[in-house]
Amino acid sequence: MSARAPADRSAAVRHAQRVGGQVAALAGMLAADRPFPEIAQQVLAARGSLDSLLGRLIEYVLPHFVA
């Protein structure tokens, strides 16, 4: 990331940690043989969170390259 405010970086780190938690929960659900609809919902939630994280990172980094 660029030289943006430390709060921006901290927010992105927390977001990435939440994504990691969602993926860990997914692994647990698979190991516990949870029903497919529950697993699919968790996959979609994790994917949405990853997409959101990417958007956040682009917002932080892109101005550095455009400026």
BAPA-306013 format. One line per 3 residues: number of its first residue (from 1); their letters; for each residue x, y, z of C-alpha. Coordinates in steps of 0.1 Angstrom, whole numbers. Example, Ala and Ser with C-alpha at 12.3 -4.5 7.8 and 13.67 -1.06 7.14 Angstrom:
<recs>
1) AS) 123:-45:78  137:-11:71
</recs>
This chain:
<recs>
1) MSA) 0:0:0  11:36:-4  19:63:21
4) RAP) -18:67:31  -28:72:67  -20:45:92
7) ADR) -57:42:99  -63:32:63  -37:5:66
10) SAA) -51:-7:99  -86:-9:85  -73:-30:56
13) VRH) -54:-53:79  -86:-58:101  -106:-65:69
16) AQR) -81:-91:58  -82:-107:92  -120:-109:90
19) VGG) -116:-126:56  -92:-151:71  -118:-158:98
22) QVA) -144:-164:72  -122:-189:54  -112:-206:86
25) ALA) -149:-210:94  -154:-224:59  -128:-251:65
28) GML) -144:-260:98  -178:-263:81  -163:-286:55
31) AAD) -147:-307:81  -179:-309:101  -198:-320:69
34) RPF) -223:-291:71  -251:-290:46  -242:-277:11
37) PEI) -264:-245:14  -246:-234:45  -212:-240:29
40) AQQ) -222:-222:-3  -235:-192:18  -202:-190:36
43) VLA) -182:-193:3  -202:-164:-11  -198:-143:21
46) ARG) -160:-149:20  -158:-141:-17  -178:-109:-12
49) SLD) -155:-99:16  -125:-105:-6  -140:-84:-34
52) SLL) -146:-56:-9  -111:-58:4  -98:-56:-32
55) GRL) -119:-25:-37  -105:-10:-5  -69:-17:-16
58) IEY) -75:-2:-50  -89:30:-34  -57:33:-13
61) VLP) -31:24:-39  -45:37:-71  -41:75:-63
64) HFV) -4:68:-58  0:56:-93  -22:82:-109
67) A) -7:112:-92
</recs>
